[in-house]
Amino acid sequence: MESVLWIVLAIALAIAEAFTASFLVIFFAVGALAAAGAAALGAPVLLQAIVFAIVSGLSVAAIRPIIMRHAKSAAETGDTPFGIEAIEGSQATVLEEVTADHGLVKIDGELWTARSFDGEEKYAPGDRVRVIKVKGATAIVWRDDHPNL
C-alpha cells in the first residue's frame, strides 16, 4: 500500500513539473519512484523516506546542472534563434491600434495580438514597432527606434 502512495506522489510531482518547467520537481518524482521501489521490497517507512531524500538530492545535484547547461538560449550559445526567441526583437507592423488592452500586429507575415510595453503608448495602424517580449500568444511592443534593422 505504501508503494502505491509513493507512485501517486511521483505522478503528482511529474504533473507539477509539467506546469513549472523548472527541471527541479521532476527529480523529486524520481525520488518518490525510488521510495516506491523500497516500499515494494518491504522497507520500513523511515528507510523509504531516506531513499526518497537521497535519490532526490543526488539527482538534483548530479543531473540538473547538466540539463541547465544544455538549456541555454540561442543568444547565450550563439546559435540561430527559433520560435519565441526569433520573434523577440523583430519588427512588426501595426494592423489595429495597439494600446495597453488590445491590438493586432503583423510579424514576419503572421498576425499576433499585441499590447504596448508601458501601457501608456498607443500605436496607430501602419506604425512600425519592435517586439520587446512575447507573453503567451501576445507580443509586447514598443516604438521602433531603428526602422531599418
C-alpha positions in Angstrom: 0.0 0.0 0.0 2.8 2.4 0.8 4.3 1.8 -2.6 1.1 2.9 -4.3 1.2 6.2 -2.2 4.7 6.8 -3.4 3.7 6.2 -7.0 0.8 8.6 -6.7 3.2 11.2 -5.2 5.6 10.6 -8.1 2.8 11.1 -10.7 1.6 14.3 -8.9 5.1 15.7 -8.9 5.6 14.8 -12.6 2.4 16.7 -13.4 3.5 19.6 -11.3 6.8 19.7 -13.3 4.8 20.0 -16.5 3.3 23.2 -15.2 6.5 24.7 -13.9 9.1 23.6 -16.5 11.8 24.3 -13.9 13.5 20.9 -14.2 13.5 20.6 -10.4 10.3 19.0 -9.3 10.8 16.0 -11.6 13.8 14.9 -9.6 11.6 14.6 -6.5 9.3 12.4 -8.6 12.3 10.2 -9.3 13.0 10.1 -5.6 9.4 9.1 -5.0 9.6 6.3 -7.5 12.8 5.0 -5.8 11.0 5.2 -2.4 8.1 3.2 -4.0 10.6 0.6 -5.0 11.9 0.4 -1.5 8.4 0.1 -0.2 7.7 -2.7 -2.6 10.7 -4.5 -1.3 9.3 -4.2 2.3 11.5 -1.4 3.6 10.2 0.4 6.7 8.7 3.9 6.3 11.8 5.6 7.7 14.0 3.9 5.2 11.6 4.8 2.4 11.9 8.5 3.4 15.7 8.2 3.5 15.7 6.6 0.0 13.4 9.4 -1.2 15.7 12.1 0.2 18.9 10.6 -1.0 17.8 9.8 -4.6 16.1 13.2 -4.9 19.1 15.1 -3.6 21.6 13.1 -5.7 19.6 13.5 -8.9 19.2 17.3 -8.3 22.9 17.6 -7.6 24.1 15.4 -10.5 21.6 15.7 -13.3 20.1 19.2 -13.1 23.3 21.1 -13.7 23.8 19.0 -16.9 20.3 19.8 -18.1 20.6 23.5 -17.2 23.9 23.8 -19.1 22.2 22.4 -22.3 19.1 24.6 -21.8 20.7 27.9 -22.7 19.0 30.3 -25.1 20.2 30.8 -28.6 21.6 34.2 -27.7 23.8 32.6 -25.0 25.0 29.8 -27.2 25.4 31.8 -30.4 23.0 29.6 -32.3 20.3 30.8 -34.7 17.2 31.7 -32.6 13.9 30.0 -33.4 10.4 30.0 -32.0 9.6 32.7 -29.5 13.3 33.7 -29.3 13.3 34.6 -33.0 10.2 36.8 -32.6 11.6 38.9 -29.7 13.5 41.8 -31.1 11.9 41.6 -34.6 10.0 44.4 -36.3 6.2 44.4 -36.6 3.6 46.4 -38.4 0.5 47.6 -36.5 -2.7 46.5 -38.2 -5.2 47.5 -35.5 -4.4 50.2 -32.9 -2.2 48.9 -30.1 -2.9 50.0 -26.6 -2.4 48.6 -23.1 -5.6 46.5 -23.6 -5.7 45.4 -27.2 -4.1 45.5 -30.6 -3.0 43.5 -33.6 0.4 43.4 -35.4 1.9 41.5 -38.3 5.3 39.9 -37.5 7.0 38.2 -40.4 3.7 37.6 -42.2 1.9 36.3 -39.1 -0.9 38.0 -37.1 -0.3 38.5 -33.4 -2.3 40.1 -30.7 -0.2 42.9 -29.2 -0.1 45.2 -26.2 2.1 48.3 -25.6 5.1 47.8 -23.4 4.5 50.6 -21.0 0.7 50.6 -21.1 0.6 54.3 -22.0 1.8 54.4 -25.6 -0.7 53.9 -28.4 0.3 52.9 -31.9 -1.8 53.5 -35.0 -2.3 51.2 -37.9 0.8 51.3 -40.2 3.2 52.2 -37.4 6.4 50.1 -37.2 7.1 48.7 -33.7 9.6 46.3 -32.2 8.7 43.2 -30.3 10.2 43.5 -26.8 8.8 40.3 -25.3 6.3 37.6 -26.0 3.8 36.6 -23.3 1.8 33.6 -24.3 0.3 34.5 -27.7 0.7 38.2 -27.2 3.5 40.4 -28.4 4.6 43.2 -26.1 5.7 46.0 -28.4 7.4 49.4 -28.3 8.1 52.1 -30.9 10.8 51.1 -33.3 13.7 53.4 -32.8 15.7 51.6 -35.6 13.3 51.2 -38.5 16.0 50.0 -40.9 17.1 47.0 -38.8 
